């Protein structure tokens, strides 16, 4: 029990970061929108190489951002909303990376 209380007070613990406990919706939605735009542009540039993987990545990226918007509208409590935002932005960062890796592997095998 004492270890759990100490973990809650540790300012360096990831779960205690100020971004998860305070902040406005726009502090998450604006960077996520920029991330969405960069990811969509990167995946659009690969449409000449492959069709399915870039479109799947664009669709997933859009779905994750729309989910962030739904959380921003539907969730009132700050901490759970910001935790959801953090997980969704993590997914938004992984989708284009995985898509680009799969495209690269597919192009390397095709040669």
C-alpha positions in Angstrom: 0.0 0.0 0.0 2.8 2.4 0.9 4.5 1.6 -2.5 1.3 2.5 -4.3 1.0 5.8 -2.5 4.7 6.6 -3.3 4.1 5.8 -7.0 1.2 8.2 -7.1 3.3 11.0 -5.7 6.3 10.3 -8.0 6.3 13.2 -10.5 8.5 11.2 -12.9 6.0 8.3 -13.2 4.3 8.3 -16.6 0.8 8.1 -15.1 1.5 11.3 -13.1 2.5 13.6 -16.0 0.7 16.9 -16.0 -0.6 16.3 -19.5 -2.7 13.4 -18.3 -4.2 15.3 -15.3 -4.8 18.8 -16.7 -5.1 20.5 -20.0 -7.6 21.4 -22.6 -8.9 19.3 -25.4 -7.2 21.5 -28.0 -3.8 20.7 -26.5 -4.3 17.1 -27.7 -6.5 17.7 -30.8 -4.3 20.2 -32.6 -1.1 18.1 -32.4 -3.1 15.0 -33.3 -4.5 16.9 -36.3 -1.0 17.7 -37.5 0.0 14.0 -36.9 -3.0 12.9 -39.0 -2.1 15.3 -41.8 1.5 14.2 -42.0 0.6 10.6 -41.9 -2.0 10.9 -44.6 0.4 12.9 -46.8 3.1 10.2 -46.3 0.7 7.4 -47.1 -0.8 9.3 -50.1 2.7 9.5 -51.5 3.1 5.7 -51.4 -0.1 5.1 -53.4 2.0 4.8 -56.6 3.8 1.8 -55.0 0.8 0.0 -53.5 -2.9 0.5 -53.1 -4.3 -1.6 -50.2 -1.8 -0.8 -47.4 -1.8 3.0 -47.9 -5.6 3.1 -48.1 -5.9 0.9 -45.0 -3.4 3.2 -43.1 -5.3 6.3 -44.2 -8.6 4.8 -43.1 -7.2 3.7 -39.7 -5.5 7.1 -39.1 -8.8 8.8 -39.9 -10.8 6.5 -37.7 -8.4 7.1 -34.8 -8.6 10.9 -35.2 -12.4 10.7 -35.4 -12.4 8.6 -32.2 -10.3 11.4 -30.5 -13.0 13.9 -31.6 -15.7 11.7 -30.2 -13.8 11.4 -26.9 -13.4 15.2 -26.8 -17.1 15.6 -27.2 -18.3 12.7 -25.1 -15.9 12.5 -22.1 -16.2 15.2 -19.5 -13.6 14.0 -16.9 -10.2 15.3 -17.7 -7.9 12.4 -16.6 -9.8 9.5 -18.4 -10.2 11.7 -21.5 -6.5 12.6 -21.6 -5.5 8.9 -21.0 -7.7 8.0 -24.0 -6.1 10.8 -26.0 -2.6 9.5 -25.2 -3.5 5.9 -26.3 -5.2 7.1 -29.4 -2.2 9.4 -30.4 0.1 6.4 -29.8 -2.0 4.4 -32.2 -1.9 7.3 -34.7 1.9 7.3 -34.5 2.2 3.5 -35.0 -0.2 3.1 -37.9 1.8 5.0 -40.5 5.1 3.5 -39.3 3.7 0.0 -39.6 2.1 0.8 -43.0 5.4 2.2 -44.3 7.3 -0.8 -43.1 4.9 -3.2 -44.8 5.1 -1.2 -48.0 8.9 -1.3 -47.9 8.9 -5.0 -47.3 6.4 -5.5 -50.1 8.5 -3.4 -52.5 11.7 -5.2 -51.5 10.2 -8.6 -52.2 8.8 -7.4 -55.5 12.2 -6.6 -56.9 
